[in-house]
Amino acid sequence: MTDEKRDNDRSIRISYPASNDYQTIYVNGAYGGITPDGTELTFDLYREYSQPIEYEIRQIHGIRIGDPISKQSQVPEIVRERLVGIVMSLDKAEILANWMLNKINKFKEERDRILKEMEDEGNEQAIQSKQLELGSTE
């Protein structure tokens, strides 16, 4: 066997252990841009929600809690709670973006396939139901 053939037959095992502080987080937005020196991309992933009222005061009628007397509220606001900050090189950011787009496209294809199957099954059920209706009127 040639040295070139042996080099092509080599393999490497890559493992993906979770760190002790690994966690799954829900995010629904990102905010960021290019670092001031122009060499990296930086962004925060955040979770967005509306801020609930801070507190309210209610009357008590015996053992029943009554209607609110007053509420301490603020001007409605949207909170974007920053969960994690990411800094990465522009080439790694592009690789990540392409990877995500690839996964998104596969997800959409699978979703569309499932919806089409469900639609087809629904049509089959409608046809069978119509056949039963026709059969019962004869």
ABEGO torsion letter per residue (X at the ends): XBAAAAAAABBBBBBBBBBAABBBBBBABBBEEBBAAGABBBBBBBBBBBBBBABBBBBBBEABBBBBABBBBBBBBBBBBBABBBBBBAAAAAAAAAAAAAAAAAAAAAAAAAAAAAAAAAAAAAAAAAAAAAAAAX
